[in-house]
Amino acid sequence: MSRVVLIYGSQYGSTERYAHWIAEELSQAGVQTEVVAASDISPSLLAEADMVVAGLSDYGGLLTESSELKKLVNQLLAQPLTLFTVSFSGLDGAPQEKLDGILRKNVGEALVDHANGIFHFRGALDHTRLSLKHKTVMIGIRSAIAAIPKKSVANQQMLDSFSQKTVDYSSPEACAPLIQLVRENLG
Ligand SMILES: Cc1cc2nc3c(=O)[nH]c(=O)nc-3n(C[C@H](O)[C@H](O)[C@H](O)COP(=O)(O)O)c2cc1C
């Protein structure tokens, strides 16, 4: 039975949820899965994997726990790897090349070039749960977006999230192409 390790770097749970959605679908297809926080990955865990899927959330271009992936770059290069990011806007806010570029900056060229696929999903935002630091950053983001003359739909959704308090644009259906790619790679 093939074994896939799903690694997530997540601060409020969106990316972790994606990792579990992907794992559930793969399990139903007869694949053995293990979902693990990026801070808990170990060389021995990776050595047992036939394939790795890693997802990190985006905070102003900084991807959560990307340093943990970089620590194990040589092992990650030794097996098939699929990468994904989770952000508020995803591909509704920026082109694939820009989001791929954020991944490159955070995890390094080698892992991105090695990846058999890169996906960008939309996440959630719960203003009531944000840390003080994140609330402060959000005030800056709000002013910056408010000043944009022609706002995108994602820009407007970000502004609206402040009054709605909790918004969630994540979707298990969005994972389908990633799951298909993983299954193709497992053969
Ligand atoms: C301080 C802060 C900065 C953020 N910066 C961005 C950003 O630059 N672009 C974006 O699309 N989403 C941004 N987000 C939204 C997060 O990427 C989104 O909430 C994501 O679902 C978080 O995933 P996680 O819960 O797995 O950490 C930001 C959120 C916070 C709190």
The ligand as a Tripos MOL2 file, in Angstrom:
@<TRIPOS>MOLECULE
LIG
   31    33     1     0     0
SMALL
NO_CHARGES

@<TRIPOS>ATOM
      1 C1         -1.4850   39.0930    9.4930 C.3       1 LIG1
      2 C2         -2.0500   38.3980    8.3200 C.ar      1 LIG1
      3 C3         -1.4900   38.5760    7.0560 C.ar      1 LIG1
      4 C4         -2.0260   37.9350    5.9410 C.ar      1 LIG1
      5 N1         -1.4870   38.1730    4.7080 N.ar      1 LIG1
      6 C5         -2.1010   37.6550    3.6290 C.ar      1 LIG1
      7 C6         -1.6460   37.9770    2.3100 C.ar      1 LIG1
      8 O1         -0.6540   38.6830    2.1200 O.2       1 LIG1
      9 N2         -2.3490   37.4880    1.2470 N.ar      1 LIG1
     10 C7         -3.4560   36.6950    1.4110 C.ar      1 LIG1
     11 O2         -4.0780   36.3240    0.4260 O.2       1 LIG1
     12 N3         -3.8620   36.3160    2.6490 N.ar      1 LIG1
     13 C8         -3.2210   36.7870    3.7470 C.ar      1 LIG1
     14 N4         -3.6600   36.4450    4.9950 N.ar      1 LIG1
     15 C9         -4.7500   35.4690    5.1430 C.3       1 LIG1
     16 C10        -4.2410   34.0520    5.4930 C.3       1 LIG1
     17 O3         -3.3900   33.5600    4.4870 O.3       1 LIG1
     18 C11        -5.4740   33.1550    5.6460 C.3       1 LIG1
     19 O4         -6.1690   33.5740    6.7980 O.3       1 LIG1
     20 C12        -5.1650   31.6640    5.7000 C.3       1 LIG1
     21 O5         -6.3930   30.9500    5.6480 O.3       1 LIG1
     22 C13        -4.4230   31.3020    6.9720 C.3       1 LIG1
     23 O6         -4.1820   29.9130    6.9840 O.3       1 LIG1
     24 P1         -3.7990   29.1450    8.3400 P.3       1 LIG1
     25 O7         -4.9780   29.2490    9.2590 O.co2     1 LIG1
     26 O8         -3.5560   27.7470    7.9030 O.co2     1 LIG1
     27 O9         -2.5670   29.7970    8.9030 O.co2     1 LIG1
     28 C14        -3.1330   37.0560    6.1060 C.ar      1 LIG1
     29 C15        -3.6640   36.8440    7.3810 C.ar      1 LIG1
     30 C16        -3.1470   37.5020    8.4780 C.ar      1 LIG1
     31 C17        -3.7640   37.2700    9.8160 C.3       1 LIG1
@<TRIPOS>BOND
     1     1     2 1
     2     2     3 ar
     3     2    30 ar
     4     3     4 ar
     5     4     5 ar
     6     4    28 ar
     7     5     6 ar
     8     6     7 ar
     9     6    13 1
    10     7     8 2
    11     7     9 ar
    12     9    10 ar
    13    10    11 2
    14    10    12 ar
    15    12    13 ar
    16    13    14 ar
    17    14    15 1
    18    14    28 ar
    19    15    16 1
    20    16    17 1
    21    16    18 1
    22    18    19 1
    23    18    20 1
    24    20    21 1
    25    20    22 1
    26    22    23 1
    27    23    24 1
    28    24    25 2
    29    24    26 1
    30    24    27 1
    31    28    29 ar
    32    29    30 ar
    33    30    31 1
@<TRIPOS>SUBSTRUCTURE
     1 LIG1         1 GROUP 0 **** ****
